[in-house]
C-alpha cells in the first residue's frame, strides 16, 4: 500500500513540473511618451486560424467603458473566435481570453500578462493608449498534453465611454459617421440612401443635400416623437422605409411626398390608418406587417395603383369588401386572424 501512495505523490510532483508556469504581473507600467501609429495593432498568434491568416483585434471594434473608477475593455478578434477583456483598476489589471463559437465557449487561463499605459488617471472621453503582452492556454486533454496556446501582443488606442455605452450604440455611431461621409461625396447624385440604425431621433438637416434621392431607408431609428415633414422637400422620393422606428401612430408627414410609390412601416405600433392614406393613389406597395391593426377601411379601394399589400401578423378578422376592387394587386400577405379570404385574393398570396 505504501508503494502505491509514494507512486501517487510522485505522479503529482511530475504533473506539477510539466504544467505551464504562470507569471501573473498585475502591476501597470506607466509611460507618458507612449504612442500608437496606424500600423500598430493587437495581433493574435497560436490559435487555429492564425496558422493561415493574420488575425487582429481592431481598435474600432472595441468598447472601452469607465465605471466606478474601473476601465473595462471588450474586443472581438478579426477572423478568429477569440475575444479579450481587460479590466484596469487603480494600479492593477486583469486580462481574460475567451473562445466562442456555435459549439463551445471556454475561458483561457492567463499564464503571462504585461501592460503599459500612457497615464494613470482617466475620465470619460479621454484616450487610453496601451501596449499589451498576454499569453494564455486552454488544456484540451491533460493526459495527452493537448494545449491551445494564445499569444496576444501589440498596442491599442480607445476612446473611453461611460458605462451605458454598448456595441449597439457603437454600431449606430459608425452608421451615422458613414452617412456624414456621404454628404461630402456629391450627395445630389445619390438615387438610393441607407440610413439604417443610425441612432436617429429626428431627421438630420444634411439629409436635404440628397435632393435627387428616390429610395430612402430609415429603419431601426427612434422616430416616436420626430417631425418627418422635411421629407416632403425631397421631390424625387418614391420609396421610404420606416420599419422598426417606434412609431405609435401612422406618420402622416410622409403623405406629403408627391411621388410616393412604396411605403414600408412594418413592426411599429400603428393601430389605425388615417383616411388621408387612402388618397395617396400613387402608392404601389404598402407594407403594414406586425403593426397592431385590427381593421382595414373600405377606402382601401381608392389605392387604385396598389400592386402589393402586406398585412402579415395583424389581427384583422374581416377584410373590407372593396378590397377586391384593387385591380392591379399582384401580391397579398394576409393577416393572421382572417375569418374569410375572397377567392380573388387567394391566388395572390405570398
C-alpha positions, 0 to 999 in steps of 0.5 A: 500500500505504501508503494502505491501512495509514494507512486501517487505523490510522485505522479503529482510532483511530475504533473506539477513540473510539466504544467505551464508556469504562470507569471501573473504581473498585475502591476501597470507600467506607466509611460507618458511618451507612449504612442500608437501609429496606424500600423500598430495593432493587437495581433493574435498568434497560436490559435487555429486560424492564425496558422493561415491568416493574420488575425487582429483585434481592431481598435474600432471594434472595441468598447472601452467603458469607465465605471466606478473608477474601473476601465473595462475593455471588450474586443472581438478578434478579426477572423478568429473566435477569440475575444479579450477583456481587460479590466484596469483598476487603480494600479492593477489589471486583469486580462481574460481570453475567451473562445466562442463559437456555435459549439463551445465557449471556454475561458483561457487561463492567463499564464503571462500578462504585461501592460503599459499605459500612457497615464494613470488617471482617466475620465470619460472621453479621454484616450487610453493608449496601451501596449499589451503582452498576454499569453494564455492556454486552454488544456484540451486533454491533460493526459495527452498534453493537448494545449491551445496556446494564445499569444496576444501582443501589440498596442491599442488606442480607445476612446473611453465611454461611460458605462451605458455605452454598448456595441449597439450604440457603437454600431449606430455611431459608425452608421451615422459617421458613414452617412456624414461621409456621404454628404461630402461625396456629391450627395445630389447624385445619390438615387438610393440612401441607407440610413439604417440604425443610425441612432436617429431621433429626428431627421438630420438637416444634411439629409436635404443635400440628397435632393435627387434621392428616390429610395430612402431607408430609415429603419431601426431609428427612434422616430416616436416623437420626430417631425418627418415633414422635411421629407416632403422637400425631397421631390424625387422620393418614391420609396421610404422605409420606416420599419422598426422606428417606434412609431405609435401612430401612422406618420402622416408627414410622409403623405406629403411626398408627391411621388410616393410609390412604396411605403414600408412601416412594418413592426411599429405600433400603428393601430389605425390608418388615417383616411388621408392614406387612402388618397395617396393613389400613387402608392404601389406597395404598402407594407403594414406587417406586425403593426397592431391593426385590427381593421382595414377601411373600405377606402382601401379601394381608392389605392387604385395603383396598389400592386402589393399589400402586406398585412402579415401578423395583424389581427384583422378578422374581416377584410373590407369588401372593396378590397377586391376592387384593387385591380392591379394587386399582384401580391397579398400577405394576409393577416393572421386572424382572417375569418374569410379570404375572397377567392380573388385574393387567394391566388395572390398570396405570398 
